[in-house]
Amino acid sequence: MNSNKIIISNNYQKNLNEKVYFYKNLKIVEQPSSEDLDILEKIKNKNFEDRKIFNLKLMSEEAAKQSEITELISYALIKKNLLYNLPHQQEGALKILRDLDGRALLADEVGLGKTITAGMVLKECIVRGFVRRALILTPPSLVNQWKEELSTKFDLNFKEVNREDEWENTKLAIASIDKVKNFNSSTNKFKHSHAHEIYWDIIIIDEAHKLKDKDTFRWRFVNKLQKKRLLLLTATPFQNDLIELYNLLSLLRRGHLGTMSEFRSNFLVNGNERQPLNPTELKRKLSEVMIRRRRDEVKGIYYVKRIPKIQVINLSWAEKRAYEGVVDLLLAHYYDFNGNPINTNLALYSILPKITSSSKSSIEFLENLVENPKYHKSTQDIAKELIEQFKRLSEDSKIERLIGLIKEINKKDKDTKILLYTKHPATLK
């Protein structure tokens, strides 16, 4: 026997489940699997499937191959409209569609273009025929910005929905989540409940961190929406509380992190929502539904070096007295309309930043308290006195220091650009 040749001996007539190979001094015996034996038995007995069924199987396999997303076929249609060609945006869109099945939490850091990535996902789905009905929910201040971006960059014209009767005939809808989440307590239904009767091919929600509380009407409204794909956008998926992250992911894939008790047991130290347990496993679970890129990981974007400087503001005696009056109100005189004390643990975190933002912000909060019937008259009377204290202030130390800083910057460079951030509209005004 020539040692360089393989001699194959077919023994199917003697033994269907054996095939012998001779190579050099080796004897190789191959035994087919049970599936192979079934096929061989069918061939031997000339037992074949119907040709129509065979062709259907071929067609289904071909269709499955065509539905595999390996590239963004829509990018050629939009690249002329985009100011920058940033690969991480395309990669993010591709991963959301290919690996995460169109259900993802996009949590890139601020400035990396989450809106563009979401637009790419949307455009690709529409071009491929996956999406006919789409809904975008945003804070009210971002509705027009989204409409403009989608129109100019992606050639998609979304209609803003304001009335309840507009849902049925709007295929590409955009709405303010603060408007549509309104709940009618008399009918025990959402005023925009028509949105829940539609099966949406994709829903995109901007500023999704505002869905961190499961007990809010905002969260409940989104949870009732019927959707095949869901894209949540936020740069801050949670701040100090891991339960916020759990509530957010419950909208994407219920049960992905287990039940609430399982999540507390597996990922929180003694159930404390601020202390993570098993961070490596938690990170792995998050990677299955979340995309998050940091600025230092992304190529093609260059940022001016950030040099933070803290300005210490010394309050005047009158300002300090007014501030302490608000603290005393919250700690000792904060009652509901029945005269029962209101738990101030959460109130302190949400209210005191308004008081320290500016005197105008303080007055706005106190005026809202006075006008709200859910508070007791004694609480409202104290608030009225505090309003007068704030109105009598001759200065706002924080605002005056800000003006001083702006003058110093302009003196050095009169053409410089200045961007101010504030959470409170009264301070902004």
Secondary structure, 3 states (H helix, E strand, C coil): CCCCCEEEEECCCCCCCCEEEEECCEEEEECCCHHHHHHHHHHHCCCCCCHHHHHHHHHHHHHHHHHCCCCCCCHHHHHHHCCCCCHHHHHHHHHHHHCCCCEEEECCCCCCCHHHHHHHHHHHHHHCCCCCCEEEEECHHHHHHHHHHHHHHHCCCCEECCCHHHCCCCCEEEEEHHHHCCEECCCCEECCHHHHHCEEEEEEECCHHHHCCCCCHHHHHHHHCEEEEEEEECCCCCCCCHHHHHHHHHHHCCCCCCCHHHHHHHHEHHHCCCCECCHHHHHHHHHCCEECCCHHHCCCCCCCCCCCCCCCCCCCHHHHHHHHHHHHHHHHCCEECCCCECCCHHHHHHHHHHHHHCHHHHHHHHHHHHHCCCECHHHHHHHHHHHHHHHCCCCCHHHHHHHHHHHHHHHHCCCCCCCCCCCCHHHHC
